Amino acid sequence: MTLTAEIGSPAKGIDIGRRLDALPVGPVHRRVVVAIGLGLFFEVYEIFLSGAIGTALKTEYGLGGTTLMVIMASTFVGMFVGAAAFGHIADKIGRRRAFMINLVWFSVCSLVAAFAPNLAILVVARFLAGVGIGAEYPVADAYLSDVLPASHRGRLAAWAYTCSFLAVPALGFLSLGLTGHTIAGIAGWRILLLIGAAGAIFVVAMRRGLPESPRWLAGQGRNGEAQAALQQFETDTSLPADLSEESTTPPALSTKPIVRLRQSPYRARVVMLAVFHLFQPFGYYGFGTLATLVLVHRGFDVTSSLLFVALSFLGYPLGSLLSIPLLARWERKYLTIASAAAMALCGIAFATLSETAAIVVFGVLTTAAANVFSNVYHVYQAEIFPSDVRATAVGWTYSISRLSSAALPFILIPVLDNYGPAAMFAVVVVALGLAVAVLVPVGPRTSNRGQEDINPV
C-alpha cells in the first residue's frame, strides 16, 4: 500500500466516520458540548466586549473618531489572523491541541490588555488577544462536526452555541454595573478584560480530558489512537451490531489543503462561504457592537442605552435555545436564509421605533433571530467539507468575517453619524441580502445526512 493511501485509510479497517455518525449520544458527547460551549462563551464575550469598551472609553475619556474605531477594530483584525492561521494548524496538529493553545494565548493577552498603561499597548494587546480567541469558532466547529452523531449533530452543536451566547446578556449586565465605576482602584472596563482572561484558563482545565477527533486521527494514519479515541465516545452507548463490520469505503488520498479545496464541489463551496462571511457580520456584529451607540445617537442617555441593550441581549440565549428544535426539524440551508430575513426586519424596527417597550421588544427579537442565524450557519459551514481539510476551509472562509467585522466601525459609524440609524440599518439589510443570496444556488442540503454523503469526494 502506498504512503498516501495509508494516511487516509480507516482505522484498523473500520470506517471511523460511519461509526461516529451512527452512535447514540453518550456521556463523552455531553462533556464535549459543555467544554466547547464554555470556550465559545469567551469568544462571544470578547466579540461583544469591543462595544462595551468603546462605549466606556467614549464616555469616560472622551475618545472618538479614528481612535475609537481603531480600538474597536483591533480585536477583529486579530481574529482574522487567528481564524485563518489556527484553522490550518488544527488540521496539522489536531483539534484538541489547537484549542488548548489558542485559549492560553487569549488569556495572557487579555491580562496584558487589562493593565495596559496607554492606548498603543491596549490596541496591540487587543489585537493579539483576538488572534488567540479568533481560532475558537473554526476549530470548535470542525471538532463538533467531526465527533457528533449525524442525527444529533445540529441539536447538540446548538446546545454548545447556546452555552456560548449566555455571554452576551452576562456581558451586558456586567457592563451596566461596571461602566463608569472602579473596584479597588481598577476601572470597570479593565475588570471586564480580567474576567475574560480568568475564564479562559478555567476552560483550558475543563478541556484537558477531551479526546482528540477520531476522524482527524484516522486521516493522519494514527490508527491505534483513532481507535482508542473512538472507544471513548462508544463508552456507555449501544452500538448497532452491523457497524462492527469492516467498511468498504475506499481510503482517501492525502493531499495539500489548497489542492483538495480546488476539487469540485469544494471549490464552489469555499467561494460561497467567502462571500457569505464578507457580508453576514453587518447583520450579526453590526447590531451587537453598535446598538448602544445607535441609542445614544437617538438621544438616550448612556445608562438608559446600556439598560435597553442589556435587555435586548437576552434574545441571544433565547434565540440559541429556539435554534435547537429548529435545527432538528428544518433544513439548515433554508433556515439560515429565513433567520437572516427575520433579523433584518426586526433590526429596522429597533432603529426606527421610538417607544421604549418597542425598542426593547424588537431588540430582543433581533438578537433572537441573530442567534438562530449564527447557530445554523456554524453547524452548516463545518458539514460541507471533509474532515482532513475541515478546519482549514472553515478557518480561511470564517476569517473573512473577522476582517469584515474590523471594517464595520469604519463603514457603519460614519453612516450612523451622517445619516442616522435608519440609513445604517438599510446598509445592514443590503449586506444580509447579499450574504444569503449565494447560498441558494451553491449550498448543499445537509440535515440528517452523514459526513461522507455530504462530502463524497
Secondary structure as UniProt FT lines:
FT   HELIX           3..7
FT   HELIX           11..13
FT   HELIX           16..22
FT   HELIX           27..61
FT   HELIX           65..93
FT   HELIX           95..114
FT   HELIX           119..134
FT   HELIX           136..147
FT   HELIX           150..152
FT   HELIX           153..165
FT   HELIX           167..178
FT   TURN            179..180
FT   STRAND          182..183
FT   TURN            184..185
FT   STRAND          186..187
FT   HELIX           188..207
FT   TURN            208..209
FT   HELIX           214..219
FT   TURN            220..221
FT   HELIX           223..234
FT   TURN            235..236
FT   HELIX           241..244
FT   HELIX           257..260
FT   TURN            261..262
FT   TURN            264..265
FT   HELIX           266..297
FT   TURN            298..299
FT   HELIX           302..312
FT   TURN            313..314
FT   HELIX           315..329
FT   HELIX           332..352
FT   HELIX           356..383
FT   HELIX           387..389
FT   HELIX           390..419
FT   HELIX           421..437
FT   HELIX           439..442
FT   TURN            447..448
FT   HELIX           451..454
//
